[in-house]
Amino acid sequence: MANWLSTKSVAEKYGIPKEQIREWIRLRYLTCSSIGTEPYEDNDPLIDTDELDKALEFNSLKSYPDDTMMERVRKEHLNWLYQEKARLEKVNDDLLEEIHKHARRETELGENLEKMMNYTHEILEIHEKMMKDYE
């Protein structure tokens, strides 16, 4: 035998928003009834709680051994995390490119410094030779 409660009572008892219950009624997941009006026109129809219990049990998430270490997140938040990950990967790629540019420039400057030091030593040697020849 069915156990009938109002939509408001079911929402309070199960912690389900009334809009969600109305949507389940619209999709014909739940049986409902009304006194004096059509159930689909009534704002507060009566819900068969036995059927709701079965539907909730059937659609419930099964517990897995690693559930104690897992955190469940909403889809919107998960999508935001994916977008943020993609943005940060792009920033990381840009930074790596800048690092490579600076590393190439540093190598080039190091080679130029080496050449300047060699030229300086040559100039000093030539200067010493000139000083000896001048004496």
C-alpha positions as CSV (number, residue, x, y, z in Angstrom):
1,M,0.0,0.0,0.0
2,A,1.3,3.4,-1.0
3,N,2.4,6.0,1.6
4,W,1.3,9.4,0.3
5,L,2.9,12.7,1.5
6,S,2.7,16.2,0.1
7,T,5.5,17.6,-2.0
8,K,6.5,20.0,0.7
9,S,6.6,17.2,3.3
10,V,8.7,15.0,1.0
11,A,11.1,17.9,0.3
12,E,11.6,18.5,4.1
13,K,11.9,14.8,4.9
14,Y,14.4,13.8,2.2
15,G,16.1,17.2,1.8
16,I,15.3,17.3,-1.9
17,P,14.3,20.6,-3.5
18,K,10.7,20.9,-4.5
19,E,11.7,21.8,-8.1
20,Q,13.6,18.5,-8.3
21,I,10.6,16.6,-7.2
22,R,8.4,18.4,-9.7
23,E,10.9,17.5,-12.4
24,W,10.8,13.8,-11.4
25,I,7.0,13.9,-11.6
26,R,7.2,15.6,-15.0
27,L,9.6,12.9,-16.2
28,R,7.2,10.3,-14.7
29,Y,9.9,8.9,-12.4
30,L,7.5,9.3,-9.4
31,T,3.8,8.5,-9.0
32,C,1.8,11.4,-7.8
33,S,-1.9,12.1,-7.0
34,S,-4.1,15.0,-6.3
35,I,-7.4,15.6,-4.7
36,G,-9.9,17.5,-6.9
37,T,-7.4,18.5,-9.7
38,E,-5.1,16.9,-12.2
39,P,-1.8,15.8,-10.6
40,Y,0.3,17.6,-13.2
41,E,-1.6,20.9,-12.7
42,D,-1.5,20.7,-8.9
43,N,1.3,22.8,-7.2
44,D,1.5,20.5,-4.3
45,P,0.6,16.9,-5.4
46,L,0.8,13.9,-3.1
47,I,3.9,11.7,-3.7
48,D,4.2,8.0,-3.2
49,T,7.1,7.8,-0.7
50,D,7.6,4.1,-1.1
51,E,8.3,4.6,-4.8
52,L,10.5,7.6,-4.0
53,D,12.5,5.4,-1.6
54,K,13.0,2.8,-4.3
55,A,14.1,5.4,-6.8
56,L,16.6,7.0,-4.4
57,E,18.0,3.6,-3.5
58,F,18.3,2.5,-7.1
59,N,20.0,5.7,-8.2
60,S,22.2,6.1,-5.1
61,L,26.0,6.1,-5.4
62,K,27.5,2.9,-4.3
63,S,30.3,3.2,-1.7
64,Y,33.7,2.2,-2.8
65,P,36.7,1.3,-0.6
66,D,38.6,4.5,-1.5
67,D,35.6,6.8,-0.8
68,T,37.3,7.8,2.5
69,M,40.1,9.3,0.5
70,M,38.1,10.7,-2.4
71,E,36.3,14.0,-2.5
72,R,33.3,14.5,-4.7
73,V,32.9,17.8,-6.5
74,R,30.1,19.3,-8.5
75,K,30.3,19.3,-12.3
76,E,30.5,23.1,-12.5
77,H,33.4,23.2,-10.2
78,L,35.1,20.3,-12.0
79,N,34.7,22.2,-15.3
80,W,36.1,25.3,-13.8
81,L,39.1,23.3,-12.5
82,Y,39.7,22.0,-16.1
83,Q,39.5,25.5,-17.5
84,E,41.9,26.8,-14.8
85,K,44.3,23.9,-15.5
86,A,44.2,24.8,-19.2
87,R,44.9,28.4,-18.5
88,L,47.7,27.6,-16.2
89,E,49.3,25.2,-18.7
90,K,49.2,28.0,-21.3
91,V,50.9,30.4,-18.8
92,N,53.4,27.7,-18.0
93,D,54.2,27.2,-21.7
94,D,54.6,31.0,-22.2
95,L,57.0,31.1,-19.2
96,L,59.0,28.2,-20.5
97,E,59.3,29.9,-23.9
98,E,60.5,33.1,-22.2
99,I,63.0,31.0,-20.2
100,H,64.3,29.4,-23.4
101,K,64.7,32.9,-25.0
102,H,66.6,34.2,-22.0
103,A,68.8,31.0,-22.0
104,R,69.7,31.5,-25.7
105,R,70.4,35.2,-25.1
106,E,72.6,34.3,-22.1
107,T,74.5,31.8,-24.1
108,E,75.0,34.4,-26.9
109,L,76.2,37.0,-24.4
110,G,78.6,34.4,-22.8
111,E,80.1,33.7,-26.2
112,N,80.4,37.4,-26.9
113,L,82.1,37.9,-23.5
114,E,84.5,35.2,-24.3
115,K,85.4,36.8,-27.6
116,M,85.8,40.2,-25.9
117,M,88.1,38.7,-23.3
118,N,90.2,37.1,-26.1
119,Y,90.4,40.4,-27.9
120,T,91.4,42.2,-24.7
121,H,94.2,39.7,-24.1
122,E,95.4,40.2,-27.7
123,I,95.4,43.9,-27.3
124,L,97.3,43.7,-24.0
125,E,99.8,41.4,-25.6
126,I,100.2,43.8,-28.5
127,H,100.5,46.7,-26.1
128,E,103.2,44.9,-24.1
129,K,105.1,44.1,-27.3
130,M,104.9,47.8,-28.3
131,M,106.2,48.9,-25.0
132,K,109.2,46.5,-25.3
133,D,109.8,47.7,-28.9
134,Y,109.6,51.3,-27.8
135,E,112.3,50.8,-25.1
